[in-house]
Amino acid sequence: MHIAVIGTGIVGVCTAAWLQRDGHQVTFIDPLEPGEACSFGNAGSLSPSACLPVGMPGMWKRVPRWLLDPLGPLTVRWRYAPVVLPWLVRMLQHSTREEVTRIATALRTLLEPIFDCYDPLLAHADAQALVSRSGCLYVYSSREAAAQWQWGMNLRRSLGVKLVDVERDELEALEPDLKGRFRFGLLAPDNGSTADPSALVKALHARCIVDGARRNGHSVVGFERQGGRVTGVQLDSGGSLAVDGVVVAAGAWSAPLAAALGERVPLETQRGYHVTVRSSNLALRHTVMAVEHNLMVNPMAMGLRLAGTVEFAGLQAPPNYERADALLQQGRHLFPHLDTSEITRWMGHRPCLPDSLPVVGRARGADNAWLAFGHGHMGMCMGASTGREIAHLVAGRAPQVDLTPFRPDRF
């Protein structure tokens, strides 16, 4: 079939690559270049362990204090508050222990096969060098501090995540640059990362083009339908593209397209920031998650990336780069010897749903339209497995993952 894939981020590109393995013709539709937006600015983590949702038990107690701090881990711009507060209430409703266990169990099914799903795509694109499997360190100021997060870590272990206690001496031997600030850690040896997430997406996209995919640089404004099927994609140029099917993988911009296909999904943008320290003099060998500071630190090809925080302000508000500067201040505090003379800053739109689960499945409004978006903080982690499952659905095969928790009509 001829399938239009709307979106050239990691989810769209991986979906296209899996569709091509089944012999389908693919046309990408996206006004952005491949590997931009969140596919450029994410922390580069490829983590089978990252199965915990954003909303965790007891979070509601901390939210008021966070909201009073404009540079804290979670903030809402006051003009946007009336829009997002109902969404936040829904998120907190999903933060009970029972709900978190259900959500984590579902997320783990898409996360566990990360490398099984990426490996054939990377090999075909000759892009294996862009991914490493050196593990991730969750680090803490002390073992006592780590106990505050023990319930979540035990949940991870119960779902098959391997976590190894790392005492102070071993931690400092693994990562000498952590000496002084962190005295206990948990090593997730099965985790990996990419040194350049944008280059990874571009490499997979380029292979798709070599294999016959086409690219259209317009925006989608609607769909042509006949007899319960999509027959064409309407473009902002005034033209249309005839198709046999469509996959919506447009990240934070997916909600209007899903609505046009019969699915009203409560999609929000959790605006994320990063600072990349190009002049970094650290020699980290692992991705490091400083849990107490909600700070992800990843050594990348372009420098040391510091990422974290959540801001709610919608798709149109300009960035507040003071939030990126706050990340840099945390980096300086945790690594006093870090050379920060050369930095870049970034803001992007993470596509998030109140239950922290993505939408993966067929749209109700058309038999040949599929939705693949809302991966939140874990698009790089779940992009390849989502692509594989969408390809199964398009082909009429049984999925390898139970997609019931991700169904578009669950809202």
C-alpha positions in Angstrom: 0.0 0.0 0.0 0.9 3.7 -0.2 1.0 5.0 3.4 1.4 8.6 4.3 3.4 9.0 7.6 2.7 12.4 9.1 5.8 13.3 11.1 9.6 12.9 10.7 10.5 12.5 14.3 11.8 9.3 15.8 8.3 7.6 15.9 7.4 8.5 12.4 10.7 7.5 10.9 10.9 4.2 12.7 7.3 3.5 11.7 8.1 4.2 8.1 11.2 1.9 8.2 9.1 -1.0 9.6 6.4 -0.4 7.0 9.0 -0.5 4.2 10.2 -3.9 5.6 6.7 -5.1 4.7 7.0 -3.7 1.2 4.8 -0.6 1.5 5.4 2.7 -0.3 5.9 5.5 2.2 5.5 9.3 1.8 6.6 11.4 4.7 4.7 14.6 5.3 6.2 17.2 7.7 7.1 20.9 7.3 10.1 20.3 9.6 13.3 18.6 8.5 13.7 15.0 9.9 15.3 14.8 13.3 14.2 18.2 14.5 11.9 19.2 17.5 12.1 16.7 20.3 14.1 14.3 18.1 16.9 16.9 18.2 16.7 18.1 21.8 16.0 15.0 23.9 18.4 13.6 26.4 19.4 10.7 24.1 18.4 8.0 26.6 17.5 4.5 25.3 16.3 3.0 28.6 14.3 -0.2 29.0 14.2 0.8 32.7 12.3 4.1 32.1 8.8 2.6 32.8 7.6 4.9 35.6 5.0 7.5 34.6 5.4 11.2 35.3 2.7 11.2 38.0 4.0 9.2 40.9 2.4 8.4 44.3 2.5 11.4 46.7 3.3 13.8 43.8 0.2 15.9 44.6 1.9 17.0 47.9 4.8 18.5 46.0 2.9 20.1 43.1 1.9 23.4 45.0 5.5 24.0 46.1 6.8 23.4 42.6 4.2 25.7 41.0 5.4 28.5 43.2 8.9 28.2 41.9 9.1 29.6 38.3 12.4 27.7 37.8 11.4 24.5 39.6 10.9 21.0 38.1 7.3 21.7 37.2 5.8 25.1 36.3 2.7 26.5 34.7 2.6 29.9 33.1 -0.3 31.7 34.7 -2.0 32.6 31.4 -2.1 28.9 30.5 -3.3 27.7 33.9 -7.0 27.6 33.1 -6.3 25.5 30.0 -4.0 22.9 31.7 -5.3 22.6 35.2 -8.0 20.0 34.3 -5.3 18.0 32.5 -3.1 18.2 35.6 -5.9 16.9 37.8 -6.3 14.0 35.4 -2.6 13.3 35.6 -2.7 13.3 39.4 -5.7 10.9 39.3 -3.4 8.4 37.6 -0.7 8.7 40.3 -2.1 6.2 42.8 0.0 3.1 43.5 -2.5 0.9 41.6 -2.6 3.2 38.6 1.2 3.6 38.5 1.7 -0.2 38.7 -0.8 -0.6 35.7 0.9 2.1 33.7 4.4 1.0 34.4 3.5 -2.6 33.4 2.2 -1.3 30.1 5.1 1.0 29.4 7.6 -1.9 30.1 6.0 -3.9 27.3 7.1 -1.2 24.7 10.4 -0.5 26.4 11.8 -4.0 27.0 12.3 -4.7 23.3 14.0 -1.4 22.6 17.1 -2.9 21.0 15.4 -5.8 19.4 13.3 -3.2 17.5 16.1 -0.8 16.8 18.9 -3.2 15.8 17.5 -4.3 12.4 16.8 -0.6 11.5 20.2 0.5 12.6 21.9 -2.3 10.7 20.0 -1.5 7.5 20.9 2.2 7.8 24.5 1.5 8.8 23.9 3.6 11.9 25.0 1.2 14.7 27.8 3.6 15.8 25.2 6.1 16.9 23.9 3.8 19.7 25.8 2.5 22.7 24.7 0.1 25.5 26.9 1.3 28.3 24.2 1.4 31.0 22.6 4.2 33.0 23.5 5.3 36.6 20.8 6.6 38.9 22.8 8.5 41.5 21.9 9.8 44.9 23.6 11.9 47.7 23.4 8.9 50.0 21.8 5.5 50.4 19.3 7.0 52.8 18.3 9.6 50.2 17.7 6.8 47.7 15.2 5.2 50.1 12.7 7.9 49.2 12.5 6.4 45.7 12.6 2.8 46.7 9.0 2.0 45.9 9.4 3.0 42.3 12.7 1.2 41.9 11.2 -2.0 43.4 8.4 -1.7 40.9 10.9 -1.5 38.1 12.6 -4.6 39.5 9.3 -6.5 39.7 8.8 -5.8 36.0 12.1 -7.4 35.1 14.4 -4.3 35.1 17.9 -5.2 36.3 19.2 -2.7 38.9 22.6 -3.2 40.6 23.5 -1.4 43.9 26.6 0.7 43.5 28.3 1.8 46.7 30.4 5.0 46.9 33.8 3.5 46.1 32.6 1.6 43.1 30.5 4.6 41.9 33.6 6.8 42.0 35.6 4.1 40.2 33.0 3.8 37.5 32.6 7.6 37.1 35.4 9.6 38.8 33.7 12.9 37.9 30.8 12.0 40.3 33.1 12.1 43.3 32.0 14.5 46.0 28.4 14.9 45.2 27.0 11.3 45.0 27.6 8.5 47.4 25.2 5.8 46.2 23.9 4.7 42.9 21.9 2.1 41.0 23.3 0.8 37.7 20.8 -0.2 35.0 23.3 -2.2 32.8 20.7 -3.0 30.1 20.2 0.7 29.2 21.8 2.6 26.4 21.9 5.9 24.7 22.6 7.7 21.5 25.4 10.2 21.1 23.3 12.2 18.6 19.6 11.7 18.5 19.1 14.0 15.6 21.7 12.2 13.5 20.1 8.9 14.4 16.7 10.0 13.1 18.3 11.6 10.0 20.2 8.3 9.3 17.1 6.2 9.5 15.1 8.7 7.4 17.9 8.8 4.7 17.8 5.0 4.5 14.0 5.2 4.0 14.5 7.7 1.1 17.1 5.4 -0.5 14.6 2.6 -0.2 12.0 4.6 -2.1 10.2 6.8 0.4 9.2 10.3 -0.7 9.1 13.4 1.4 6.5 16.2 1.3 7.3 19.4 3.2 3.8 20.7 3.7 1.4 20.6 6.6 -1.6 18.4 6.7 -4.9 20.3 7.1 -7.4 17.4 6.7 -8.3 14.1 5.1 -10.4 13.0 2.2 -12.6 9.9 3.0 -14.8 7.5 1.2 -16.7 4.6 2.7 -15.0 4.7 6.0 -11.5 4.9 4.6 -9.0 7.7 4.1 -8.4 8.2 0.4 -6.4 11.4 0.4 -4.4 13.8 2.7 -5.2 17.5 2.3 -2.2 19.8 2.4 -1.9 23.5 3.3 -0.7 24.1 -0.2 -4.2 23.5 -1.4 -3.3 20.2 -3.0 -3.9 16.6 -1.8 -2.0 13.3 -1.8 -3.8 10.1 -2.7 -3.1 7.4 -0.2 -4.1 3.9 0.8 -3.6 4.6 4.5 -2.2 7.2 6.9 -0.2 7.1 10.2 -0.4 10.2 12.4 3.0 10.5 14.2 3.2 14.3 14.5 4.1 14.5 18.2 2.7 17.4 20.1 0.9 18.6 16.9 -1.1 15.4 16.5 -4.4 16.2 18.4 -6.2 18.1 15.6 -5.3 15.4 13.1 -6.5 12.7 15.4 -9.8 14.6 16.0 -10.3 14.7 12.2 -10.1 10.9 12.3 -12.6 10.5 15.1 -10.4 10.5 18.2 -10.4 13.3 20.7 -7.2 12.8 22.7 -6.2 15.1 25.6 -2.7 15.8 24.3 -0.6 18.3 26.0 2.9 19.7 25.5 5.2 19.3 28.4 7.8 21.8 27.3 11.3 20.5 28.0 14.6 22.4 28.1 18.2 21.4 27.7 21.6 22.9 28.0 24.5 21.3 26.0 27.9 22.2 27.4 30.1 22.0 24.3 33.2 22.9 26.3 32.6 20.1 28.8 35.8 18.7 30.4 34.0 15.7 32.1 34.7 12.2 31.0 31.4 10.5 31.9 31.0 7.0 30.4 27.3 6.5 31.4 24.1 8.3 31.1 23.6 9.7 34.6 20.2 10.5 36.2 20.6 12.7 39.3 17.3 11.6 40.8 17.1 14.1 43.6 17.6 17.0 41.1 15.4 15.5 38.3 18.4 16.1 36.0 19.5 13.8 33.2 23.1 14.1 32.2 24.3 12.5 29.0 27.7 12.7 27.3 27.0 13.3 23.6 28.9 14.0 20.4 28.2 17.7 20.6 29.0 18.0 24.4 27.5 17.2 27.7 23.7 17.5 27.7 21.8 18.5 30.8 18.0 18.0 30.5 15.0 18.0 32.6 12.0 20.0 34.0 8.5 20.4 32.8 6.7 23.6 31.8 3.1 24.0 30.7 2.6 27.0 28.4 1.1 25.5 25.2 2.5 25.4 21.7 2.6 29.1 21.0 4.4 30.8 24.0 8.0 31.7 23.5 10.7 29.8 25.4 11.8 30.9 28.9 15.4 30.2 28.7 15.9 31.0 32.4 14.7 27.4 32.8 17.6 26.2 30.7 19.9 28.4 32.7 18.6 26.8 35.9 19.7 23.4 34.5 23.1 24.8 33.9 23.3 26.1 37.5 22.4 22.6 38.7 25.2 21.2 36.5 27.7 23.6 38.0 26.6 22.7 41.5 26.9 19.0 40.9 30.1 19.2 38.9 32.0 22.3 40.3 34.9 21.6 38.0 32.7 21.6 34.8 33.9 23.9 32.1 30.8 25.8 31.0 32.5 28.4 28.8 30.6 27.3 25.7 26.9 26.3 25.8 23.8 26.0 23.7 20.2 26.1 24.9 17.0 24.5 23.6 13.3 24.2 24.3 11.0 21.6 22.7 7.5 20.2 23.0 7.1 16.7 24.5 3.7 15.2 23.5 2.2 14.0 26.7 -1.1 12.4 27.8 -2.4 12.5 31.4 -1.7 8.8 32.0 1.8 8.9 30.6 0.9 6.2 28.0 1.2 6.9 24.3 -1.6 6.4 21.8 -0.8 3.4 19.5 -3.7 2.0 17.5 -6.3 2.4 14.8 -8.4 5.6 14.6 -12.2 5.0 15.0 -13.0 7.3 12.1 -11.2 5.3 9.4 -10.3 1.7 8.8 -6.9 2.6 7.3 -5.7 5.3 9.7 -3.4 4.6 12.6 -2.2 6.9 15.5 1.2 6.8 17.0 2.0 9.8 19.3 2.0 11.0 22.9 5.3 9.3 24.0 6.2 12.1 26.4 9.7 11.8 27.7 10.3 8.5 26.1 9.9 8.9 22.3 13.5 7.8 21.6 13.0 4.8 23.9 9.7 3.7 22.4 10.0 4.9 18.8 11.2 1.6 17.2 8.9 -0.7 19.1 5.9 1.6 18.3 6.9 1.5 14.6 7.0 -2.3 14.7 3.6 -2.6 16.3 2.0 -0.1 13.8 3.4 -2.1 11.0 1.8 -5.2 12.4 -1.6 -3.4 12.6 -1.3 -2.1 9.0 -0.5 -5.6 7.8 -3.4 -7.1 9.8 -1.0 -9.2 11.9 -1.4 -9.7 15.6 0.8 -7.3 17.5 3.7 -8.6 19.6 2.7 -6.2 22.4 -0.8 -6.0 24.0 -1.9 -2.6 22.7 -5.0 -2.4 24.8 -3.5 0.1 27.3 -2.5 2.4 24.5 -5.8 2.3 22.5 -6.8 5.8 21.2 -10.4 5.6 22.5 -9.4 5.0 26.2 -10.3 8.6 27.0 
